[in-house]
């Protein structure tokens, strides 16, 4: 079971389109890569070079 990390004020910002964009700080605090190609992914995930079975 994954631990729920509370989202604080500095953990995200709103894009011009109105979406929540998580910061590198939050993604590191969360502790794992979700493989969603996040804009600020500190884990180096690249959707183009990833293969799923």
PDBQT receptor file of N, H, CA, C and O in Angstrom, charges set to zero:
ATOM      1  N   UNK A   1       0.843  -1.180   0.000  1.00  0.00    +0.000 N 
ATOM      2  CA  UNK A   1       0.000   0.000   0.000  1.00  0.00    +0.000 C 
ATOM      3  C   UNK A   1       0.891   1.247   0.000  1.00  0.00    +0.000 C 
ATOM      4  O   UNK A   1       1.821   1.352   0.800  1.00  0.00    +0.000 OA
ATOM      5  N   UNK A   2       0.602   2.180  -0.893  1.00  0.00    +0.000 N 
ATOM      6  H   UNK A   2      -0.153   2.095  -1.543  1.00  0.00    +0.000 HD
ATOM      7  CA  UNK A   2       1.409   3.390  -0.995  1.00  0.00    +0.000 C 
ATOM      8  C   UNK A   2       0.999   4.387   0.081  1.00  0.00    +0.000 C 
ATOM      9  O   UNK A   2      -0.178   4.538   0.409  1.00  0.00    +0.000 OA
ATOM     10  N   UNK A   3       2.005   5.056   0.615  1.00  0.00    +0.000 N 
ATOM     11  H   UNK A   3       2.962   4.933   0.350  1.00  0.00    +0.000 HD
ATOM     12  CA  UNK A   3       1.775   6.054   1.661  1.00  0.00    +0.000 C 
ATOM     13  C   UNK A   3       1.187   7.324   1.045  1.00  0.00    +0.000 C 
ATOM     14  O   UNK A   3       1.649   7.787   0.002  1.00  0.00    +0.000 OA
ATOM     15  N   UNK A   4       0.178   7.877   1.690  1.00  0.00    +0.000 N 
ATOM     16  H   UNK A   4      -0.197   7.501   2.538  1.00  0.00    +0.000 HD
ATOM     17  CA  UNK A   4      -0.444   9.116   1.217  1.00  0.00    +0.000 C 
ATOM     18  C   UNK A   4       0.369  10.302   1.734  1.00  0.00    +0.000 C 
ATOM     19  O   UNK A   4       0.558  10.460   2.940  1.00  0.00    +0.000 OA
ATOM     20  N   UNK A   5       0.840  11.120   0.819  1.00  0.00    +0.000 N 
ATOM     21  H   UNK A   5       0.687  10.992  -0.161  1.00  0.00    +0.000 HD
ATOM     22  CA  UNK A   5       1.645  12.296   1.147  1.00  0.00    +0.000 C 
ATOM     23  C   UNK A   5       0.750  13.529   0.988  1.00  0.00    +0.000 C 
ATOM     24  O   UNK A   5       0.233  13.779  -0.101  1.00  0.00    +0.000 OA
ATOM     25  N   UNK A   6       0.562  14.299   2.064  1.00  0.00    +0.000 N 
ATOM     26  H   UNK A   6       0.981  14.096   2.949  1.00  0.00    +0.000 HD
ATOM     27  CA  UNK A   6      -0.265  15.506   1.926  1.00  0.00    +0.000 C 
ATOM     28  C   UNK A   6       0.382  16.524   0.975  1.00  0.00    +0.000 C 
ATOM     29  O   UNK A   6       1.601  16.695   0.974  1.00  0.00    +0.000 OA
ATOM     30  N   UNK A   7      -0.438  17.188   0.178  1.00  0.00    +0.000 N 
ATOM     31  H   UNK A   7      -1.428  17.049   0.178  1.00  0.00    +0.000 HD
ATOM     32  CA  UNK A   7       0.036  18.186  -0.776  1.00  0.00    +0.000 C 
ATOM     33  C   UNK A   7       0.032  19.547  -0.094  1.00  0.00    +0.000 C 
ATOM     34  O   UNK A   7      -0.994  20.000   0.414  1.00  0.00    +0.000 OA
ATOM     35  N   UNK A   8       1.196  20.189  -0.091  1.00  0.00    +0.000 N 
ATOM     36  H   UNK A   8       2.029  19.821  -0.504  1.00  0.00    +0.000 HD
ATOM     37  CA  UNK A   8       1.336  21.501   0.532  1.00  0.00    +0.000 C 
ATOM     38  C   UNK A   8       1.359  22.585  -0.538  1.00  0.00    +0.000 C 
ATOM     39  O   UNK A   8       1.383  22.283  -1.731  1.00  0.00    +0.000 OA
ATOM     40  N   UNK A   9       1.353  23.822  -0.121  1.00  0.00    +0.000 N 
ATOM     41  H   UNK A   9       1.334  24.068   0.848  1.00  0.00    +0.000 HD
ATOM     42  CA  UNK A   9       1.255  24.969  -1.032  1.00  0.00    +0.000 C 
ATOM     43  C   UNK A   9       2.350  25.016  -2.103  1.00  0.00    +0.000 C 
ATOM     44  O   UNK A   9       2.068  25.338  -3.257  1.00  0.00    +0.000 OA
ATOM     45  N   UNK A  10       3.588  24.700  -1.734  1.00  0.00    +0.000 N 
ATOM     46  H   UNK A  10       3.817  24.439  -0.797  1.00  0.00    +0.000 HD
ATOM     47  CA  UNK A  10       4.708  24.794  -2.673  1.00  0.00    +0.000 C 
ATOM     48  C   UNK A  10       4.925  23.516  -3.483  1.00  0.00    +0.000 C 
ATOM     49  O   UNK A  10       5.911  23.418  -4.213  1.00  0.00    +0.000 OA
ATOM     50  N   UNK A  11       4.037  22.547  -3.372  1.00  0.00    +0.000 N 
ATOM     51  H   UNK A  11       3.236  22.626  -2.778  1.00  0.00    +0.000 HD
ATOM     52  CA  UNK A  11       4.199  21.270  -4.057  1.00  0.00    +0.000 C 
ATOM     53  C   UNK A  11       3.677  21.271  -5.488  1.00  0.00    +0.000 C 
ATOM     54  O   UNK A  11       3.941  20.328  -6.234  1.00  0.00    +0.000 OA
ATOM     55  N   UNK A  12       2.947  22.298  -5.884  1.00  0.00    +0.000 N 
ATOM     56  H   UNK A  12       2.733  23.063  -5.277  1.00  0.00    +0.000 HD
ATOM     57  CA  UNK A  12       2.413  22.354  -7.242  1.00  0.00    +0.000 C 
ATOM     58  C   UNK A  12       2.157  23.802  -7.630  1.00  0.00    +0.000 C 
ATOM     59  O   UNK A  12       2.176  24.700  -6.788  1.00  0.00    +0.000 OA
ATOM     60  N   UNK A  13       1.918  24.013  -8.923  1.00  0.00    +0.000 N 
ATOM     61  H   UNK A  13       1.903  23.284  -9.607  1.00  0.00    +0.000 HD
ATOM     62  CA  UNK A  13       1.480  25.310  -9.421  1.00  0.00    +0.000 C 
ATOM     63  C   UNK A  13       0.439  25.054 -10.498  1.00  0.00    +0.000 C 
ATOM     64  O   UNK A  13       0.343  23.944 -11.021  1.00  0.00    +0.000 OA
ATOM     65  N   UNK A  14      -0.326  26.058 -10.824  1.00  0.00    +0.000 N 
ATOM     66  H   UNK A  14      -0.247  26.959 -10.399  1.00  0.00    +0.000 HD
ATOM     67  CA  UNK A  14      -1.337  25.922 -11.864  1.00  0.00    +0.000 C 
ATOM     68  C   UNK A  14      -0.763  26.375 -13.198  1.00  0.00    +0.000 C 
ATOM     69  O   UNK A  14      -0.159  27.443 -13.295  1.00  0.00    +0.000 OA
ATOM     70  N   UNK A  15      -0.956  25.557 -14.222  1.00  0.00    +0.000 N 
ATOM     71  H   UNK A  15      -1.447  24.690 -14.144  1.00  0.00    +0.000 HD
ATOM     72  CA  UNK A  15      -0.506  25.912 -15.565  1.00  0.00    +0.000 C 
ATOM     73  C   UNK A  15      -1.474  26.939 -16.149  1.00  0.00    +0.000 C 
ATOM     74  O   UNK A  15      -2.564  27.125 -15.610  1.00  0.00    +0.000 OA
ATOM     75  N   UNK A  16      -1.102  27.605 -17.230  1.00  0.00    +0.000 N 
ATOM     76  H   UNK A  16      -0.215  27.454 -17.669  1.00  0.00    +0.000 HD
ATOM     77  CA  UNK A  16      -2.026  28.560 -17.865  1.00  0.00    +0.000 C 
ATOM     78  C   UNK A  16      -3.366  27.924 -18.280  1.00  0.00    +0.000 C 
ATOM     79  O   UNK A  16      -4.387  28.605 -18.375  1.00  0.00    +0.000 OA
ATOM     80  N   UNK A  17      -3.334  26.604 -18.524  1.00  0.00    +0.000 N 
ATOM     81  H   UNK A  17      -2.504  26.051 -18.447  1.00  0.00    +0.000 HD
ATOM     82  CA  UNK A  17      -4.563  25.896 -18.889  1.00  0.00    +0.000 C 
ATOM     83  C   UNK A  17      -5.411  25.517 -17.680  1.00  0.00    +0.000 C 
ATOM     84  O   UNK A  17      -6.536  25.040 -17.828  1.00  0.00    +0.000 OA
ATOM     85  N   UNK A  18      -4.862  25.732 -16.475  1.00  0.00    +0.000 N 
ATOM     86  H   UNK A  18      -3.948  26.119 -16.355  1.00  0.00    +0.000 HD
ATOM     87  CA  UNK A  18      -5.612  25.437 -15.254  1.00  0.00    +0.000 C 
ATOM     88  C   UNK A  18      -5.327  24.083 -14.625  1.00  0.00    +0.000 C 
ATOM     89  O   UNK A  18      -6.012  23.684 -13.683  1.00  0.00    +0.000 OA
ATOM     90  N   UNK A  19      -4.318  23.364 -15.134  1.00  0.00    +0.000 N 
ATOM     91  H   UNK A  19      -3.761  23.688 -15.899  1.00  0.00    +0.000 HD
ATOM     92  CA  UNK A  19      -3.960  22.070 -14.570  1.00  0.00    +0.000 C 
ATOM     93  C   UNK A  19      -2.980  22.232 -13.413  1.00  0.00    +0.000 C 
ATOM     94  O   UNK A  19      -2.209  23.190 -13.374  1.00  0.00    +0.000 OA
ATOM     95  N   UNK A  20      -3.015  21.296 -12.478  1.00  0.00    +0.000 N 
ATOM     96  H   UNK A  20      -3.642  20.518 -12.510  1.00  0.00    +0.000 HD
ATOM     97  CA  UNK A  20      -2.061  21.274 -11.383  1.00  0.00    +0.000 C 
ATOM     98  C   UNK A  20      -0.789  20.586 -11.870  1.00  0.00    +0.000 C 
ATOM     99  O   UNK A  20      -0.855  19.467 -12.379  1.00  0.00    +0.000 OA
ATOM    100  N   UNK A  21       0.342  21.220 -11.728  1.00  0.00    +0.000 N 
ATOM    101  H   UNK A  21       0.396  22.129 -11.315  1.00  0.00    +0.000 HD
ATOM    102  CA  UNK A  21       1.624  20.660 -12.137  1.00  0.00    +0.000 C 
ATOM    103  C   UNK A  21       2.488  20.492 -10.893  1.00  0.00    +0.000 C 
ATOM    104  O   UNK A  21       2.865  21.472 -10.250  1.00  0.00    +0.000 OA
ATOM    105  N   UNK A  22       2.798  19.236 -10.560  1.00  0.00    +0.000 N 
ATOM    106  H   UNK A  22       2.492  18.440 -11.082  1.00  0.00    +0.000 HD
ATOM    107  CA  UNK A  22       3.590  18.968  -9.360  1.00  0.00    +0.000 C 
ATOM    108  C   UNK A  22       5.046  19.352  -9.576  1.00  0.00    +0.000 C 
ATOM    109  O   UNK A  22       5.596  19.177 -10.663  1.00  0.00    +0.000 OA
ATOM    110  N   UNK A  23       5.660  19.878  -8.519  1.00  0.00    +0.000 N 
ATOM    111  H   UNK A  23       5.213  20.020  -7.635  1.00  0.00    +0.000 HD
ATOM    112  CA  UNK A  23       7.058  20.296  -8.566  1.00  0.00    +0.000 C 
ATOM    113  C   UNK A  23       7.974  19.110  -8.303  1.00  0.00    +0.000 C 
ATOM    114  O   UNK A  23       7.538  18.081  -7.787  1.00  0.00    +0.000 OA
ATOM    115  N   UNK A  24       9.231  19.258  -8.658  1.00  0.00    +0.000 N 
ATOM    116  H   UNK A  24       9.585  20.094  -9.077  1.00  0.00    +0.000 HD
ATOM    117  CA  UNK A  24      10.223  18.227  -8.378  1.00  0.00    +0.000 C 
ATOM    118  C   UNK A  24      10.276  17.948  -6.880  1.00  0.00    +0.000 C 
ATOM    119  O   UNK A  24      10.435  16.800  -6.467  1.00  0.00    +0.000 OA
ATOM    120  N   UNK A  25      10.144  18.985  -6.072  1.00  0.00    +0.000 N 
ATOM    121  H   UNK A  25      10.015  19.918  -6.407  1.00  0.00    +0.000 HD
ATOM    122  CA  UNK A  25      10.154  18.848  -4.613  1.00  0.00    +0.000 C 
ATOM    123  C   UNK A  25       9.081  17.855  -4.152  1.00  0.00    +0.000 C 
ATOM    124  O   UNK A  25       9.356  16.980  -3.331  1.00  0.00    +0.000 OA
ATOM    125  N   UNK A  26       7.870  17.990  -4.677  1.00  0.00    +0.000 N 
ATOM    126  H   UNK A  26       7.647  18.701  -5.344  1.00  0.00    +0.000 HD
ATOM    127  CA  UNK A  26       6.791  17.089  -4.280  1.00  0.00    +0.000 C 
ATOM    128  C   UNK A  26       7.037  15.669  -4.780  1.00  0.00    +0.000 C 
ATOM    129  O   UNK A  26       6.821  14.703  -4.048  1.00  0.00    +0.000 OA
ATOM    130  N   UNK A  27       7.490  15.543  -6.033  1.00  0.00    +0.000 N 
ATOM    131  H   UNK A  27       7.666  16.328  -6.627  1.00  0.00    +0.000 HD
ATOM    132  CA  UNK A  27       7.704  14.219  -6.597  1.00  0.00    +0.000 C 
ATOM    133  C   UNK A  27       8.787  13.463  -5.842  1.00  0.00    +0.000 C 
ATOM    134  O   UNK A  27       8.685  12.248  -5.672  1.00  0.00    +0.000 OA
ATOM    135  N   UNK A  28       9.821  14.161  -5.387  1.00  0.00    +0.000 N 
ATOM    136  H   UNK A  28       9.904  15.148  -5.525  1.00  0.00    +0.000 HD
ATOM    137  CA  UNK A  28      10.846  13.531  -4.554  1.00  0.00    +0.000 C 
ATOM    138  C   UNK A  28      10.276  13.132  -3.199  1.00  0.00    +0.000 C 
ATOM    139  O   UNK A  28      10.591  12.061  -2.680  1.00  0.00    +0.000 OA
ATOM    140  N   UNK A  29       9.440  13.988  -2.630  1.00  0.00    +0.000 N 
ATOM    141  H   UNK A  29       9.184  14.858  -3.052  1.00  0.00    +0.000 HD
ATOM    142  CA  UNK A  29       8.819  13.711  -1.338  1.00  0.00    +0.000 C 
ATOM    143  C   UNK A  29       7.914  12.476  -1.437  1.00  0.00    +0.000 C 
ATOM    144  O   UNK A  29       7.832  11.680  -0.502  1.00  0.00    +0.000 OA
ATOM    145  N   UNK A  30       7.234  12.326  -2.590  1.00  0.00    +0.000 N 
ATOM    146  H   UNK A  30       7.300  12.973  -3.350  1.00  0.00    +0.000 HD
ATOM    147  CA  UNK A  30       6.362  11.177  -2.804  1.00  0.00    +0.000 C 
ATOM    148  C   UNK A  30       7.167   9.884  -2.827  1.00  0.00    +0.000 C 
ATOM    149  O   UNK A  30       6.707   8.858  -2.326  1.00  0.00    +0.000 OA
ATOM    150  N   UNK A  31       8.371   9.924  -3.408  1.00  0.00    +0.000 N 
ATOM    151  H   UNK A  31       8.745  10.757  -3.815  1.00  0.00    +0.000 HD
ATOM    152  CA  UNK A  31       9.289   8.804  -3.290  1.00  0.00    +0.000 C 
ATOM    153  C   UNK A  31       9.269   7.744  -4.375  1.00  0.00    +0.000 C 
ATOM    154  O   UNK A  31       9.977   6.745  -4.244  1.00  0.00    +0.000 OA
ATOM    155  N   UNK A  32       8.499   7.907  -5.433  1.00  0.00    +0.000 N 
ATOM    156  H   UNK A  32       7.924   8.718  -5.539  1.00  0.00    +0.000 HD
ATOM    157  CA  UNK A  32       8.499   6.930  -6.515  1.00  0.00    +0.000 C 
ATOM    158  C   UNK A  32       8.048   7.599  -7.815  1.00  0.00    +0.000 C 
ATOM    159  O   UNK A  32       7.445   8.672  -7.807  1.00  0.00    +0.000 OA
ATOM    160  N   UNK A  33       8.355   6.941  -8.919  1.00  0.00    +0.000 N 
ATOM    161  H   UNK A  33       8.845   6.069  -8.926  1.00  0.00    +0.000 HD
ATOM    162  CA  UNK A  33       7.951   7.442 -10.237  1.00  0.00    +0.000 C 
ATOM    163  C   UNK A  33       6.621   6.804 -10.616  1.00  0.00    +0.000 C 
ATOM    164  O   UNK A  33       6.459   5.590 -10.499  1.00  0.00    +0.000 OA
ATOM    165  N   UNK A  34       5.678   7.606 -11.066  1.00  0.00    +0.000 N 
ATOM    166  H   UNK A  34       5.809   8.593 -11.161  1.00  0.00    +0.000 HD
ATOM    167  CA  UNK A  34       4.355   7.108 -11.462  1.00  0.00    +0.000 C 
ATOM    168  C   UNK A  34       4.299   6.755 -12.942  1.00  0.00    +0.000 C 
ATOM    169  O   UNK A  34       3.274   6.270 -13.421  1.00  0.00    +0.000 OA
ATOM    170  N   UNK A  35       5.388   6.992 -13.676  1.00  0.00    +0.000 N 
ATOM    171  H   UNK A  35       6.220   7.387 -13.287  1.00  0.00    +0.000 HD
ATOM    172  CA  UNK A  35       5.502   6.712 -15.111  1.00  0.00    +0.000 C 
ATOM    173  C   UNK A  35       4.430   7.424 -15.934  1.00  0.00    +0.000 C 
ATOM    174  O   UNK A  35       3.907   6.865 -16.898  1.00  0.00    +0.000 OA
ATOM    175  N   UNK A  36       4.105   8.663 -15.548  1.00  0.00    +0.000 N 
ATOM    176  H   UNK A  36       4.530   9.117 -14.765  1.00  0.00    +0.000 HD
ATOM    177  CA  UNK A  36       3.137   9.470 -16.287  1.00  0.00    +0.000 C 
ATOM    178  C   UNK A  36       3.818  10.584 -17.074  1.00  0.00    +0.000 C 
ATOM    179  O   UNK A  36       3.148  11.467 -17.610  1.00  0.00    +0.000 OA
ATOM    180  N   UNK A  37       5.132  10.546 -17.144  1.00  0.00    +0.000 N 
ATOM    181  H   UNK A  37       5.676   9.829 -16.709  1.00  0.00    +0.000 HD
ATOM    182  CA  UNK A  37       5.926  11.553 -17.850  1.00  0.00    +0.000 C 
ATOM    183  C   UNK A  37       5.673  12.954 -17.286  1.00  0.00    +0.000 C 
ATOM    184  O   UNK A  37       5.420  13.894 -18.040  1.00  0.00    +0.000 OA
ATOM    185  N   UNK A  38       5.741  13.085 -15.979  1.00  0.00    +0.000 N 
ATOM    186  H   UNK A  38       5.947  12.321 -15.367  1.00  0.00    +0.000 HD
ATOM    187  CA  UNK A  38       5.539  14.371 -15.313  1.00  0.00    +0.000 C 
ATOM    188  C   UNK A  38       6.560  15.390 -15.812  1.00  0.00    +0.000 C 
ATOM    189  O   UNK A  38       7.708  15.045 -16.093  1.00  0.00    +0.000 OA
ATOM    190  N   UNK A  39       6.141  16.623 -15.918  1.00  0.00    +0.000 N 
ATOM    191  H   UNK A  39       5.209  16.903 -15.689  1.00  0.00    +0.000 HD
ATOM    192  CA  UNK A  39       6.975  17.702 -16.444  1.00  0.00    +0.000 C 
ATOM    193  C   UNK A  39       8.263  17.871 -15.645  1.00  0.00    +0.000 C 
ATOM    194  O   UNK A  39       9.304  18.180 -16.224  1.00  0.00    +0.000 OA
ATOM    195  N   UNK A  40       8.216  17.676 -14.332  1.00  0.00    +0.000 N 
ATOM    196  H   UNK A  40       7.370  17.425 -13.861  1.00  0.00    +0.000 HD
ATOM    197  CA  UNK A  40       9.385  17.889 -13.470  1.00  0.00    +0.000 C 
ATOM    198  C   UNK A  40       9.883  16.593 -12.831  1.00  0.00    +0.000 C 
ATOM    199  O   UNK A  40      10.378  16.610 -11.705  1.00  0.00    +0.000 OA
ATOM    200  N   UNK A  41       9.754  15.473 -13.540  1.00  0.00    +0.000 N 
ATOM    201  H   UNK A  41       9.352  15.459 -14.455  1.00  0.00    +0.000 HD
ATOM    202  CA  UNK A  41      10.129  14.164 -12.995  1.00  0.00    +0.000 C 
ATOM    203  C   UNK A  41      11.615  14.120 -12.622  1.00  0.00    +0.000 C 
ATOM    204  O   UNK A  41      12.479  14.292 -13.481  1.00  0.00    +0.000 OA
ATOM    205  N   UNK A  42      11.910  13.888 -11.328  1.00  0.00    +0.000 N 
ATOM    206  H   UNK A  42      11.208  13.748 -10.629  1.00  0.00    +0.000 HD
ATOM    207  CA  UNK A  42      13.304  13.805 -10.896  1.00  0.00    +0.000 C 
ATOM    208  C   UNK A  42      13.892  12.404 -11.091  1.00  0.00    +0.000 C 
ATOM    209  O   UNK A  42      15.072  12.189 -10.817  1.00  0.00    +0.000 OA
ATOM    210  N   UNK A  43      13.081  11.450 -11.563  1.00  0.00    +0.000 N 
ATOM    211  H   UNK A  43      12.122  11.624 -11.786  1.00  0.00    +0.000 HD
ATOM    212  CA  UNK A  43      13.517  10.065 -11.690  1.00  0.00    +0.000 C 
ATOM    213  C   UNK A  43      13.994   9.722 -13.097  1.00  0.00    +0.000 C 
ATOM    214  O   UNK A  43      14.431   8.598 -13.345  1.00  0.00    +0.000 OA
ATOM    215  N   UNK A  44      13.917  10.676 -14.019  1.00  0.00    +0.000 N 
ATOM    216  H   UNK A  44      13.562  11.589 -13.818  1.00  0.00    +0.000 HD
ATOM    217  CA  UNK A  44      14.442  10.456 -15.353  1.00  0.00    +0.000 C 
ATOM    218  C   UNK A  44      13.555   9.609 -16.249  1.00  0.00    +0.000 C 
ATOM    219  O   UNK A  44      14.038   9.067 -17.244  1.00  0.00    +0.000 OA
ATOM    220  N   UNK A  45      12.283   9.478 -15.930  1.00  0.00    +0.000 N 
ATOM    221  H   UNK A  45      11.891   9.918 -15.122  1.00  0.00    +0.000 HD
ATOM    222  CA  UNK A  45      11.381   8.682 -16.754  1.00  0.00    +0.000 C 
ATOM    223  C   UNK A  45      11.167   9.357 -18.101  1.00  0.00    +0.000 C 
ATOM    224  O   UNK A  45      10.884  10.553 -18.169  1.00  0.00    +0.000 OA
ATOM    225  N   UNK A  46      11.302   8.591 -19.160  1.00  0.00    +0.000 N 
ATOM    226  H   UNK A  46      11.531   7.619 -19.105  1.00  0.00    +0.000 HD
ATOM    227  CA  UNK A  46      11.111   9.087 -20.522  1.00  0.00    +0.000 C 
ATOM    228  C   UNK A  46      10.115   8.168 -21.217  1.00  0.00    +0.000 C 
ATOM    229  O   UNK A  46      10.434   7.019 -21.523  1.00  0.00    +0.000 OA
ATOM    230  N   UNK A  47       8.922   8.669 -21.464  1.00  0.00    +0.000 N 
ATOM    231  H   UNK A  47       8.663   9.602 -21.215  1.00  0.00    +0.000 HD
ATOM    232  CA  UNK A  47       7.855   7.859 -22.041  1.00  0.00    +0.000 C 
ATOM    233  C   UNK A  47       8.233   7.301 -23.417  1.00  0.00    +0.000 C 
ATOM    234  O   UNK A  47       7.804   6.206 -23.780  1.00  0.00    +0.000 OA
ATOM    235  N   UNK A  48       9.024   8.043 -24.175  1.00  0.00    +0.000 N 
ATOM    236  H   UNK A  48       9.372   8.932 -23.880  1.00  0.00    +0.000 HD
ATOM    237  CA  UNK A  48       9.419   7.608 -25.524  1.00  0.00    +0.000 C 
ATOM    238  C   UNK A  48      10.295   6.361 -25.496  1.00  0.00    +0.000 C 
ATOM    239  O   UNK A  48      10.235   5.540 -26.410  1.00  0.00    +0.000 OA
ATOM    240  N   UNK A  49      11.116   6.213 -24.444  1.00  0.00    +0.000 N 
ATOM    241  H   UNK A  49      11.166   6.880 -23.701  1.00  0.00    +0.000 HD
ATOM    242  CA  UNK A  49      12.060   5.090 -24.373  1.00  0.00    +0.000 C 
ATOM    243  C   UNK A  49      11.613   4.027 -23.395  1.00  0.00    +0.000 C 
ATOM    244  O   UNK A  49      12.424   3.186 -23.008  1.00  0.00    +0.000 OA
ATOM    245  N   UNK A  50      10.377   4.026 -22.982  1.00  0.00    +0.000 N 
ATOM    246  H   UNK A  50       9.718   4.710 -23.296  1.00  0.00    +0.000 HD
ATOM    247  CA  UNK A  50       9.867   3.060 -22.027  1.00  0.00    +0.000 C 
ATOM    248  C   UNK A  50       9.013   2.020 -22.745  1.00  0.00    +0.000 C 
ATOM    249  O   UNK A  50       8.230   2.350 -23.636  1.00  0.00    +0.000 OA
ATOM    250  N   UNK A  51       9.172   0.790 -22.355  1.00  0.00    +0.000 N 
ATOM    251  H   UNK A  51       9.808   0.522 -21.631  1.00  0.00    +0.000 HD
ATOM    252  CA  UNK A  51       8.394  -0.294 -22.946  1.00  0.00    +0.000 C 
ATOM    253  C   UNK A  51       7.623  -1.006 -21.847  1.00  0.00    +0.000 C 
ATOM    254  O   UNK A  51       8.175  -1.334 -20.796  1.00  0.00    +0.000 OA
ATOM    255  N   UNK A  52       6.355  -1.239 -22.100  1.00  0.00    +0.000 N 
ATOM    256  H   UNK A  52       5.908  -0.972 -22.954  1.00  0.00    +0.000 HD
ATOM    257  CA  UNK A  52       5.521  -1.979 -21.150  1.00  0.00    +0.000 C 
ATOM    258  C   UNK A  52       5.097  -3.280 -21.802  1.00  0.00    +0.000 C 
ATOM    259  O   UNK A  52       4.858  -3.341 -23.008  1.00  0.00    +0.000 OA
ATOM    260  N   UNK A  53       5.008  -4.316 -20.988  1.00  0.00    +0.000 N 
ATOM    261  H   UNK A  53       5.203  -4.266 -20.008  1.00  0.00    +0.000 HD
ATOM    262  CA  UNK A  53       4.558  -5.629 -21.485  1.00  0.00    +0.000 C 
ATOM    263  C   UNK A  53       3.067  -5.744 -21.391  1.00  0.00    +0.000 C 
ATOM    264  O   UNK A  53       2.503  -6.774 -21.761  1.00  0.00    +0.000 OA
TER     265      UNK A  53
